[in-house]
Amino acid sequence: MRVLIAEDLFLLRDGLARLLEAHGLEVSAAVDNGEDLVAAVVADPPDVAVVDVRLPPTFTDEGIRAALAARAKVPGLPVLVLSQYVEQLYARELMADGSGGIGYLLKDRVFDSDQFVDAVRRVAGGGTAMDPEVIARLLASNTDNDAVSALSPREREVLALMAEGRSNAAIAQRLVIGERAYLGS
């Protein structure tokens, strides 16, 4: 599996690359800004992109905007957002896209390498990896005009269980369905 990393901090970018390679994944590119992210995705599409929300030059939301632009150029590109912050508007936009795997993890809540690599693999496979805090904030800020409100009652139920931190298997068991049924796989 080929992974593109977009992270502005050299130590974290290099550490992520080494961690992924140690788990048998190939790092196709490691970039430090949104423009290079889009260019790398277009030039050689990876199986999944791991993207920091805040990239240069303003360190606000360039990473998410670049991920959305990359998805526009390579439809279905799986994207795993790895950030210190929850950017609700852009998280909703990524979820609303409806194509390809999606993940949004908070850096300080990734507790071990196996957990992180599992999330990368899940997103690359078309699944989801959502931090419970991200989901809780999305549900708390829900308005009639956003992407979350467009979800069916069953999809909202799955999202609420994800917000509780339940695994795919636990959600499937709770809803009495096959584990892959709600992942679109």
Backbone as JSON Lines, residues from 0, in Angstrom:
{"i":0,"aa":"M","n":[0.84,-1.17,0.0],"ca":[0.0,0.0,0.0],"c":[0.89,1.24,0.0]}
{"i":1,"aa":"R","n":[0.5,2.22,-0.82],"ca":[1.26,3.44,-0.98],"c":[0.58,4.61,-0.27]}
{"i":2,"aa":"V","n":[1.36,5.32,0.54],"ca":[0.84,6.4,1.37],"c":[1.56,7.7,1.05]}
{"i":3,"aa":"L","n":[0.78,8.77,0.89],"ca":[1.34,10.11,0.75],"c":[1.15,10.82,2.09]}
{"i":4,"aa":"I","n":[2.18,11.47,2.57],"ca":[2.12,12.21,3.84],"c":[2.25,13.7,3.55]}
{"i":5,"aa":"A","n":[1.34,14.49,4.11],"ca":[1.42,15.96,4.02],"c":[1.43,16.49,5.45]}
{"i":6,"aa":"E","n":[2.61,16.85,5.93],"ca":[2.82,17.32,7.3],"c":[3.95,18.33,7.27]}
{"i":7,"aa":"D","n":[3.72,19.52,7.85],"ca":[4.72,20.57,7.78],"c":[5.9,20.37,8.73]}
{"i":8,"aa":"L","n":[5.71,19.71,9.84],"ca":[6.8,19.52,10.8],"c":[7.7,18.37,10.35]}
{"i":9,"aa":"F","n":[8.97,18.67,10.09],"ca":[9.9,17.68,9.58],"c":[9.96,16.43,10.46]}
{"i":10,"aa":"L","n":[10.12,16.61,11.77],"ca":[10.27,15.45,12.65],"c":[9.04,14.54,12.61]}
{"i":11,"aa":"L","n":[7.87,15.13,12.61],"ca":[6.65,14.33,12.55],"c":[6.49,13.68,11.19]}
{"i":12,"aa":"R","n":[6.77,14.41,10.12],"ca":[6.68,13.86,8.77],"c":[7.63,12.68,8.62]}
{"i":13,"aa":"D","n":[8.88,12.84,9.06],"ca":[9.87,11.78,8.97],"c":[9.49,10.61,9.88]}
{"i":14,"aa":"G","n":[8.99,10.92,11.06],"ca":[8.57,9.86,11.98],"c":[7.41,9.04,11.43]}
{"i":15,"aa":"L","n":[6.44,9.72,10.83],"ca":[5.31,9.01,10.21],"c":[5.8,8.12,9.07]}
{"i":16,"aa":"A","n":[6.71,8.64,8.26],"ca":[7.24,7.85,7.14],"c":[7.93,6.59,7.66]}
{"i":17,"aa":"R","n":[8.75,6.75,8.66],"ca":[9.48,5.6,9.21],"c":[8.53,4.59,9.86]}
{"i":18,"aa":"L","n":[7.53,5.09,10.57],"ca":[6.55,4.21,11.21],"c":[5.78,3.4,10.16]}
{"i":19,"aa":"L","n":[5.32,4.08,9.12],"ca":[4.56,3.39,8.07],"c":[5.43,2.36,7.35]}
{"i":20,"aa":"E","n":[6.67,2.74,7.04],"ca":[7.58,1.81,6.37],"c":[7.9,0.61,7.25]}
{"i":21,"aa":"A","n":[8.02,0.82,8.56],"ca":[8.28,-0.27,9.5],"c":[7.12,-1.27,9.54]}
{"i":22,"aa":"H","n":[5.93,-0.81,9.16],"ca":[4.76,-1.68,9.12],"c":[4.48,-2.2,7.7]}
{"i":23,"aa":"G","n":[5.47,-2.07,6.82],"ca":[5.35,-2.65,5.48],"c":[4.63,-1.79,4.46]}
{"i":24,"aa":"L","n":[4.38,-0.52,4.77],"ca":[3.72,0.36,3.82],"c":[4.79,1.18,3.08]}
{"i":25,"aa":"E","n":[4.49,1.59,1.88],"ca":[5.41,2.4,1.08],"c":[4.97,3.85,1.14]}
{"i":26,"aa":"V","n":[5.9,4.75,1.41],"ca":[5.6,6.18,1.39],"c":[5.93,6.69,-0.01]}
{"i":27,"aa":"S","n":[4.89,7.03,-0.76],"ca":[5.08,7.47,-2.15],"c":[5.59,8.9,-2.23]}
{"i":28,"aa":"A","n":[5.24,9.73,-1.24],"ca":[5.71,11.11,-1.17],"c":[5.48,11.61,0.25]}
{"i":29,"aa":"A","n":[6.35,12.53,0.67],"ca":[6.2,13.2,1.96],"c":[6.44,14.68,1.71]}
{"i":30,"aa":"V","n":[5.38,15.47,1.81],"ca":[5.43,16.88,1.46],"c":[5.1,17.74,2.67]}
{"i":31,"aa":"D","n":[5.42,19.04,2.56],"ca":[5.2,19.92,3.71],"c":[4.22,21.06,3.45]}
{"i":32,"aa":"N","n":[3.5,20.99,2.3],"ca":[2.53,22.05,2.01],"c":[1.43,21.53,1.09]}
{"i":33,"aa":"G","n":[0.34,22.27,1.03],"ca":[-0.83,21.85,0.26],"c":[-0.62,21.8,-1.23]}
{"i":34,"aa":"E","n":[0.12,22.75,-1.77],"ca":[0.37,22.77,-3.21],"c":[1.12,21.52,-3.64]}
{"i":35,"aa":"D","n":[2.14,21.14,-2.87],"ca":[2.89,19.92,-3.19],"c":[2.05,18.67,-2.99]}
{"i":36,"aa":"L","n":[1.12,18.71,-2.03],"ca":[0.2,17.58,-1.83],"c":[-0.62,17.33,-3.09]}
{"i":37,"aa":"V","n":[-1.24,18.37,-3.6],"ca":[-2.08,18.22,-4.8],"c":[-1.23,17.75,-5.98]}
{"i":38,"aa":"A","n":[-0.06,18.35,-6.16],"ca":[0.81,17.97,-7.27],"c":[1.23,16.5,-7.17]}
{"i":39,"aa":"A","n":[1.57,16.05,-5.97],"ca":[2.01,14.66,-5.78],"c":[0.86,13.68,-6.03]}
{"i":40,"aa":"V","n":[-0.34,14.04,-5.61],"ca":[-1.5,13.18,-5.82],"c":[-1.8,13.05,-7.31]}
{"i":41,"aa":"V","n":[-1.73,14.15,-8.02],"ca":[-2.02,14.13,-9.45],"c":[-0.93,13.36,-10.21]}
{"i":42,"aa":"A","n":[0.33,13.6,-9.85],"ca":[1.45,12.97,-10.56],"c":[1.5,11.45,-10.36]}
{"i":43,"aa":"D","n":[1.19,11.0,-9.14],"ca":[1.31,9.58,-8.81],"c":[0.34,9.26,-7.68]}
{"i":44,"aa":"P","n":[-0.95,9.03,-8.0],"ca":[-1.96,8.85,-6.96],"c":[-1.61,7.72,-5.97]}
{"i":45,"aa":"P","n":[-1.63,8.05,-4.68],"ca":[-1.36,7.04,-3.65],"c":[-2.63,6.25,-3.34]}
{"i":46,"aa":"D","n":[-2.48,5.24,-2.51],"ca":[-3.65,4.48,-2.05],"c":[-4.39,5.25,-0.95]}
{"i":47,"aa":"V","n":[-3.67,6.13,-0.26],"ca":[-4.25,6.94,0.8],"c":[-3.34,8.13,1.05]}
{"i":48,"aa":"A","n":[-3.95,9.27,1.42],"ca":[-3.18,10.46,1.79],"c":[-3.42,10.75,3.27]}
{"i":49,"aa":"V","n":[-2.34,10.93,4.02],"ca":[-2.4,11.32,5.42],"c":[-2.05,12.8,5.46]}
{"i":50,"aa":"V","n":[-3.0,13.62,5.91],"ca":[-2.88,15.07,5.75],"c":[-3.09,15.8,7.07]}
{"i":51,"aa":"D","n":[-2.17,16.71,7.38],"ca":[-2.33,17.61,8.51],"c":[-3.28,18.74,8.1]}
{"i":52,"aa":"V","n":[-4.14,19.17,9.0],"ca":[-5.1,20.24,8.69],"c":[-4.37,21.55,8.4]}
{"i":53,"aa":"R","n":[-3.41,21.9,9.21],"ca":[-2.78,23.22,9.14],"c":[-1.4,23.11,8.49]}
{"i":54,"aa":"L","n":[-1.31,23.65,7.29],"ca":[-0.07,23.66,6.53],"c":[0.29,25.09,6.16]}
{"i":55,"aa":"P","n":[1.55,25.32,5.72],"ca":[1.93,26.67,5.29],"c":[1.12,27.12,4.09]}
{"i":56,"aa":"P","n":[0.98,28.42,3.87],"ca":[1.73,29.48,4.53],"c":[1.03,30.06,5.76]}
{"i":57,"aa":"T","n":[-0.29,29.93,5.89],"ca":[-0.97,30.59,7.01],"c":[-1.22,29.66,8.19]}
{"i":58,"aa":"F","n":[-1.04,28.38,8.01],"ca":[-1.26,27.39,9.07],"c":[-2.67,27.47,9.64]}
{"i":59,"aa":"T","n":[-3.65,27.64,8.75],"ca":[-5.04,27.64,9.2],"c":[-5.71,26.36,8.73]}
{"i":60,"aa":"D","n":[-6.11,26.32,7.47],"ca":[-6.83,25.14,6.97],"c":[-6.33,24.66,5.61]}
{"i":61,"aa":"E","n":[-5.1,25.05,5.26],"ca":[-4.58,24.7,3.94],"c":[-4.55,23.2,3.68]}
{"i":62,"aa":"G","n":[-4.26,22.41,4.7],"ca":[-4.19,20.96,4.51],"c":[-5.53,20.37,4.1]}
{"i":63,"aa":"I","n":[-6.57,20.76,4.78],"ca":[-7.91,20.26,4.45],"c":[-8.34,20.77,3.07]}
{"i":64,"aa":"R","n":[-8.07,22.04,2.79],"ca":[-8.43,22.57,1.48],"c":[-7.67,21.85,0.37]}
{"i":65,"aa":"A","n":[-6.4,21.54,0.63],"ca":[-5.61,20.8,-0.36],"c":[-6.13,19.38,-0.52]}
{"i":66,"aa":"A","n":[-6.55,18.76,0.57],"ca":[-7.12,17.4,0.48],"c":[-8.4,17.41,-0.35]}
{"i":67,"aa":"L","n":[-9.24,18.43,-0.15],"ca":[-10.46,18.55,-0.95],"c":[-10.12,18.78,-2.42]}
{"i":68,"aa":"A","n":[-9.11,19.61,-2.69],"ca":[-8.68,19.86,-4.07],"c":[-8.11,18.59,-4.7]}
{"i":69,"aa":"A","n":[-7.35,17.83,-3.92],"ca":[-6.78,16.57,-4.42],"c":[-7.89,15.58,-4.75]}
{"i":70,"aa":"R","n":[-8.91,15.54,-3.9],"ca":[-10.05,14.65,-4.16],"c":[-10.82,15.08,-5.4]}
{"i":71,"aa":"A","n":[-10.85,16.36,-5.67],"ca":[-11.52,16.84,-6.87],"c":[-10.77,16.39,-8.12]}
{"i":72,"aa":"K","n":[-9.46,16.31,-8.03],"ca":[-8.64,15.9,-9.17],"c":[-8.52,14.37,-9.28]}
{"i":73,"aa":"V","n":[-8.57,13.69,-8.14],"ca":[-8.51,12.23,-8.1],"c":[-9.71,11.75,-7.29]}
{"i":74,"aa":"P","n":[-10.87,11.66,-7.93],"ca":[-12.1,11.28,-7.21],"c":[-11.93,9.95,-6.46]}
{"i":75,"aa":"G","n":[-12.44,9.95,-5.25],"ca":[-12.37,8.75,-4.43],"c":[-11.07,8.58,-3.67]}
{"i":76,"aa":"L","n":[-10.17,9.56,-3.76],"ca":[-8.9,9.48,-3.04],"c":[-9.19,9.31,-1.55]}
{"i":77,"aa":"P","n":[-8.73,8.22,-0.94],"ca":[-8.9,8.07,0.5],"c":[-8.02,9.08,1.25]}
{"i":78,"aa":"V","n":[-8.6,9.77,2.21],"ca":[-7.89,10.81,2.97],"c":[-8.05,10.55,4.46]}
{"i":79,"aa":"L","n":[-6.92,10.51,5.15],"ca":[-6.91,10.42,6.61],"c":[-6.33,11.73,7.12]}
{"i":80,"aa":"V","n":[-7.16,12.54,7.76],"ca":[-6.73,13.8,8.35],"c":[-6.16,13.48,9.72]}
{"i":81,"aa":"L","n":[-4.97,14.0,9.97],"ca":[-4.29,13.81,11.25],"c":[-3.97,15.2,11.76]}
{"i":82,"aa":"S","n":[-4.6,15.61,12.85],"ca":[-4.48,17.01,13.26],"c":[-4.56,17.18,14.76]}
{"i":83,"aa":"Q","n":[-4.12,18.35,15.2],"ca":[-4.29,18.73,16.6],"c":[-5.64,19.4,16.8]}
{"i":84,"aa":"Y","n":[-6.32,19.73,15.71],"ca":[-7.53,20.53,15.77],"c":[-8.69,19.86,15.05]}
{"i":85,"aa":"V","n":[-9.89,20.18,15.48],"ca":[-11.09,19.75,14.76],"c":[-11.59,20.93,13.96]}
{"i":86,"aa":"E","n":[-11.51,20.83,12.66],"ca":[-12.04,21.84,11.75],"c":[-13.38,21.31,11.26]}
{"i":87,"aa":"Q","n":[-14.46,21.69,11.95],"ca":[-15.77,21.09,11.7],"c":[-16.27,21.29,10.28]}
{"i":88,"aa":"L","n":[-16.14,22.48,9.74],"ca":[-16.65,22.75,8.41],"c":[-16.02,21.82,7.38]}
{"i":89,"aa":"Y","n":[-14.7,21.69,7.43],"ca":[-14.01,20.88,6.44],"c":[-14.19,19.39,6.7]}
{"i":90,"aa":"A","n":[-14.31,19.01,7.94],"ca":[-14.59,17.61,8.24],"c":[-15.93,17.22,7.63]}
{"i":91,"aa":"R","n":[-16.92,18.09,7.74],"ca":[-18.23,17.82,7.13],"c":[-18.12,17.75,5.62]}
{"i":92,"aa":"E","n":[-17.31,18.64,5.02],"ca":[-17.15,18.61,3.56],"c":[-16.53,17.3,3.1]}
{"i":93,"aa":"L","n":[-15.51,16.83,3.81],"ca":[-14.89,15.56,3.44],"c":[-15.88,14.42,3.58]}
{"i":94,"aa":"M","n":[-16.66,14.43,4.65],"ca":[-17.65,13.36,4.86],"c":[-18.74,13.43,3.81]}
{"i":95,"aa":"A","n":[-19.15,14.63,3.43],"ca":[-20.24,14.8,2.48],"c":[-19.84,14.37,1.08]}
{"i":96,"aa":"D","n":[-18.55,14.35,0.79],"ca":[-18.06,13.96,-0.53],"c":[-18.59,12.58,-0.91]}
{"i":97,"aa":"G","n":[-18.62,11.67,0.05],"ca":[-19.22,10.36,-0.18],"c":[-18.42,9.4,-1.04]}
{"i":98,"aa":"S","n":[-17.22,9.79,-1.45],"ca":[-16.44,8.88,-2.28],"c":[-15.09,8.62,-1.63]}
{"i":99,"aa":"G","n":[-14.71,7.37,-1.55],"ca":[-13.42,7.01,-0.97],"c":[-13.45,7.0,0.53]}
{"i":100,"aa":"G","n":[-12.45,6.34,1.1],"ca":[-12.34,6.25,2.55],"c":[-12.05,7.61,3.15]}
{"i":101,"aa":"I","n":[-12.44,7.76,4.41],"ca":[-12.23,9.03,5.11],"c":[-11.88,8.75,6.57]}
{"i":102,"aa":"G","n":[-10.97,9.53,7.06],"ca":[-10.6,9.43,8.47],"c":[-10.23,10.79,9.0]}
{"i":103,"aa":"Y","n":[-10.42,10.98,10.29],"ca":[-10.05,12.23,10.94],"c":[-9.65,11.88,12.36]}
{"i":104,"aa":"L","n":[-8.35,11.89,12.62],"ca":[-7.82,11.54,13.93],"c":[-7.13,12.74,14.55]}
{"i":105,"aa":"L","n":[-7.29,12.9,15.84],"ca":[-6.57,13.93,16.58],"c":[-5.22,13.34,17.0]}
{"i":106,"aa":"K","n":[-4.15,14.09,16.73],"ca":[-2.79,13.6,16.98],"c":[-2.6,13.13,18.41]}
{"i":107,"aa":"D","n":[-3.12,13.89,19.36],"ca":[-2.86,13.54,20.75],"c":[-3.7,12.36,21.25]}
{"i":108,"aa":"R","n":[-4.55,11.8,20.39],"ca":[-5.36,10.66,20.79],"c":[-4.97,9.38,20.04]}
{"i":109,"aa":"V","n":[-3.9,9.44,19.26],"ca":[-3.38,8.23,18.62],"c":[-2.36,7.67,19.6]}
{"i":110,"aa":"F","n":[-2.71,6.54,20.21],"ca":[-1.92,6.05,21.33],"c":[-0.82,5.06,20.97]}
{"i":111,"aa":"D","n":[-0.91,4.41,19.83],"ca":[0.17,3.49,19.45],"c":[0.23,3.31,17.95]}
{"i":112,"aa":"S","n":[1.35,2.78,17.49],"ca":[1.57,2.66,16.05],"c":[0.6,1.69,15.4]}
{"i":113,"aa":"D","n":[0.26,0.6,16.08],"ca":[-0.68,-0.35,15.49],"c":[-2.04,0.29,15.26]}
{"i":114,"aa":"Q","n":[-2.49,1.1,16.2],"ca":[-3.77,1.8,16.08],"c":[-3.75,2.74,14.87]}
{"i":115,"aa":"F","n":[-2.66,3.47,14.72],"ca":[-2.55,4.42,13.61],"c":[-2.48,3.68,12.28]}
{"i":116,"aa":"V","n":[-1.65,2.67,12.18],"ca":[-1.51,1.92,10.92],"c":[-2.82,1.24,10.56]}
{"i":117,"aa":"D","n":[-3.55,0.74,11.56],"ca":[-4.86,0.14,11.3],"c":[-5.8,1.18,10.69]}
{"i":118,"aa":"A","n":[-5.77,2.4,11.22],"ca":[-6.62,3.48,10.68],"c":[-6.22,3.8,9.24]}
{"i":119,"aa":"V","n":[-4.94,3.85,8.95],"ca":[-4.47,4.12,7.59],"c":[-4.97,3.04,6.64]}
{"i":120,"aa":"R","n":[-4.83,1.79,7.04],"ca":[-5.27,0.66,6.19],"c":[-6.78,0.68,5.98]}
{"i":121,"aa":"R","n":[-7.52,0.99,7.04],"ca":[-8.98,1.02,6.96],"c":[-9.45,2.1,5.97]}
{"i":122,"aa":"V","n":[-8.86,3.28,6.07],"ca":[-9.23,4.38,5.18],"c":[-8.84,4.03,3.74]}
{"i":123,"aa":"A","n":[-7.64,3.5,3.55],"ca":[-7.19,3.12,2.21],"c":[-8.13,2.08,1.59]}
{"i":124,"aa":"G","n":[-8.71,1.23,2.43],"ca":[-9.64,0.21,1.96],"c":[-11.05,0.71,1.73]}
{"i":125,"aa":"G","n":[-11.27,2.02,1.89],"ca":[-12.59,2.59,1.66],"c":[-13.42,2.74,2.92]}
{"i":126,"aa":"G","n":[-12.85,2.44,4.08],"ca":[-13.58,2.53,5.34],"c":[-13.4,3.88,6.02]}
{"i":127,"aa":"T","n":[-13.73,3.9,7.29],"ca":[-13.64,5.13,8.07],"c":[-12.77,4.92,9.3]}
{"i":128,"aa":"A","n":[-12.19,6.02,9.76],"ca":[-11.44,6.05,11.01],"c":[-11.67,7.43,11.59]}
{"i":129,"aa":"M","n":[-12.65,7.54,12.45],"ca":[-13.01,8.84,12.99],"c":[-12.77,8.89,14.49]}
{"i":130,"aa":"D","n":[-12.08,9.93,14.92],"ca":[-11.85,10.15,16.33],"c":[-13.19,10.48,16.99]}
{"i":131,"aa":"P","n":[-13.47,9.88,18.12],"ca":[-14.75,10.16,18.79],"c":[-14.98,11.64,19.08]}
{"i":132,"aa":"E","n":[-13.93,12.39,19.37],"ca":[-14.07,13.82,19.64],"c":[-14.52,14.58,18.39]}
{"i":133,"aa":"V","n":[-14.01,14.18,17.24],"ca":[-14.41,14.82,15.98],"c":[-15.9,14.59,15.75]}
{"i":134,"aa":"I","n":[-16.33,13.36,15.91],"ca":[-17.73,13.03,15.68],"c":[-18.63,13.75,16.69]}
{"i":135,"aa":"A","n":[-18.21,13.78,17.94],"ca":[-19.01,14.46,18.96],"c":[-19.19,15.94,18.61]}
{"i":136,"aa":"R","n":[-18.14,16.58,18.13],"ca":[-18.25,18.0,17.76],"c":[-19.12,18.19,16.53]}
{"i":137,"aa":"L","n":[-19.03,17.26,15.59],"ca":[-19.89,17.36,14.4],"c":[-21.36,17.22,14.79]}
{"i":138,"aa":"L","n":[-21.65,16.27,15.66],"ca":[-23.04,16.08,16.08],"c":[-23.53,17.26,16.91]}
{"i":139,"aa":"A","n":[-22.65,17.81,17.76],"ca":[-23.05,18.93,18.62],"c":[-23.31,20.19,17.82]}
{"i":140,"aa":"S","n":[-22.6,20.35,16.7],"ca":[-22.78,21.57,15.9],"c":[-23.75,21.39,14.76]}
{"i":141,"aa":"N","n":[-24.46,20.29,14.76],"ca":[-25.37,19.97,13.65],"c":[-26.43,21.05,13.47]}
{"i":142,"aa":"T","n":[-26.6,21.5,12.23],"ca":[-27.68,22.42,11.88],"c":[-28.45,21.81,10.73]}
{"i":143,"aa":"D","n":[-29.57,22.37,10.42],"ca":[-30.39,21.83,9.33],"c":[-29.73,21.94,7.97]}
{"i":144,"aa":"N","n":[-28.71,22.77,7.83],"ca":[-28.1,23.0,6.52],"c":[-26.79,22.25,6.29]}
{"i":145,"aa":"D","n":[-26.33,21.46,7.24],"ca":[-25.03,20.85,7.04],"c":[-25.13,19.38,6.61]}
{"i":146,"aa":"A","n":[-23.99,18.83,6.29],"ca":[-23.93,17.47,5.76],"c":[-24.4,16.42,6.76]}
{"i":147,"aa":"V","n":[-24.19,16.65,8.03],"ca":[-24.6,15.67,9.04],"c":[-26.12,15.52,9.04]}
{"i":148,"aa":"S","n":[-26.84,16.61,8.87],"ca":[-28.29,16.52,8.89],"c":[-28.83,15.78,7.67]}
{"i":149,"aa":"A","n":[-28.01,15.66,6.64],"ca":[-28.44,14.94,5.44],"c":[-28.34,13.42,5.61]}
{"i":150,"aa":"L","n":[-27.74,12.98,6.69],"ca":[-27.61,11.55,6.93],"c":[-28.95,10.92,7.29]}
{"i":151,"aa":"S","n":[-29.1,9.67,6.92],"ca":[-30.31,8.94,7.29],"c":[-30.28,8.67,8.8]}
{"i":152,"aa":"P","n":[-31.42,8.31,9.39],"ca":[-31.42,7.99,10.82],"c":[-30.43,6.87,11.16]}
{"i":153,"aa":"R","n":[-30.32,5.87,10.3],"ca":[-29.39,4.76,10.54],"c":[-27.94,5.24,10.49]}
{"i":154,"aa":"E","n":[-27.63,6.12,9.52],"ca":[-26.27,6.66,9.42],"c":[-25.94,7.52,10.64]}
{"i":155,"aa":"R","n":[-26.91,8.27,11.12],"ca":[-26.69,9.07,12.34],"c":[-26.47,8.17,13.55]}
{"i":156,"aa":"E","n":[-27.18,7.04,13.59],"ca":[-26.99,6.08,14.68],"c":[-25.57,5.52,14.66]}
{"i":157,"aa":"V","n":[-25.08,5.18,13.46],"ca":[-23.71,4.69,13.32],"c":[-22.73,5.78,13.76]}
{"i":158,"aa":"L","n":[-22.96,7.01,13.33],"ca":[-22.09,8.12,13.69],"c":[-22.07,8.33,15.2]}
{"i":159,"aa":"A","n":[-23.2,8.24,15.83],"ca":[-23.27,8.4,17.29],"c":[-22.48,7.3,18.0]}
{"i":160,"aa":"L","n":[-22.57,6.07,17.49],"ca":[-21.81,4.96,18.09],"c":[-20.31,5.17,17.86]}
{"i":161,"aa":"M","n":[-19.94,5.72,16.71],"ca":[-18.53,6.05,16.46],"c":[-18.06,7.1,17.46]}
{"i":162,"aa":"A","n":[-18.92,8.06,17.76],"ca":[-18.58,9.11,18.71],"c":[-18.33,8.56,20.1]}
{"i":163,"aa":"E","n":[-18.94,7.42,20.4],"ca":[-18.7,6.77,21.67],"c":[-17.37,6.02,21.68]}
{"i":164,"aa":"G","n":[-16.7,5.97,20.53],"ca":[-15.41,5.3,20.45],"c":[-15.51,3.82,20.16]}
{"i":165,"aa":"R","n":[-16.66,3.36,19.73],"ca":[-16.83,1.92,19.45],"c":[-16.1,1.53,18.17]}
{"i":166,"aa":"S","n":[-15.62,0.31,18.14],"ca":[-14.95,-0.23,16.95],"c":[-15.99,-0.6,15.9]}
{"i":167,"aa":"N","n":[-15.52,-0.89,14.67],"ca":[-16.43,-1.33,13.62],"c":[-17.18,-2.58,14.06]}
{"i":168,"aa":"A","n":[-16.45,-3.54,14.65],"ca":[-17.08,-4.79,15.09],"c":[-18.14,-4.53,16.16]}
{"i":169,"aa":"A","n":[-17.83,-3.63,17.1],"ca":[-18.78,-3.33,18.17],"c":[-20.03,-2.63,17.62]}
{"i":170,"aa":"I","n":[-19.84,-1.76,16.65],"ca":[-20.98,-1.08,16.03],"c":[-21.84,-2.09,15.29]}
{"i":171,"aa":"A","n":[-21.21,-2.95,14.52],"ca":[-21.95,-3.97,13.77],"c":[-22.73,-4.87,14.72]}
{"i":172,"aa":"Q","n":[-22.09,-5.25,15.81],"ca":[-22.77,-6.12,16.79],"c":[-23.96,-5.38,17.42]}
{"i":173,"aa":"R","n":[-23.78,-4.14,17.76],"ca":[-24.84,-3.34,18.39],"c":[-26.03,-3.16,17.45]}
{"i":174,"aa":"L","n":[-25.73,-2.98,16.14],"ca":[-26.79,-2.76,15.17],"c":[-27.28,-4.06,14.53]}
{"i":175,"aa":"V","n":[-26.66,-5.15,14.9],"ca":[-27.0,-6.47,14.38],"c":[-26.9,-6.51,12.85]}
{"i":176,"aa":"I","n":[-25.73,-6.1,12.36],"ca":[-25.45,-6.15,10.93],"c":[-24.03,-6.66,10.73]}
{"i":177,"aa":"G","n":[-23.7,-7.0,9.51],"ca":[-22.33,-7.41,9.2],"c":[-21.41,-6.21,9.31]}
{"i":178,"aa":"E","n":[-20.17,-6.43,9.78],"ca":[-19.23,-5.35,10.03],"c":[-18.97,-4.49,8.8]}
{"i":179,"aa":"R","n":[-18.95,-5.06,7.6],"ca":[-18.64,-4.3,6.39],"c":[-19.88,-3.64,5.77]}
{"i":180,"aa":"A","n":[-21.05,-3.95,6.28],"ca":[-22.29,-3.47,5.66],"c":[-22.39,-1.95,5.64]}
{"i":181,"aa":"Y","n":[-21.99,-1.28,6.69],"ca":[-22.14,0.17,6.75],"c":[-20.9,0.91,6.31]}
{"i":182,"aa":"L","n":[-19.86,0.21,5.91],"ca":[-18.63,0.87,5.49],"c":[-18.6,1.11,3.98]}
{"i":183,"aa":"G","n":[-19.6,0.65,3.29],"ca":[-19.61,0.85,1.85],"c":[-18.64,-0.05,1.13]}
{"i":184,"aa":"S","n":[-18.19,-1.11,1.79],"ca":[-17.22,-2.02,1.19],"c":[-17.89,-3.18,0.54]}
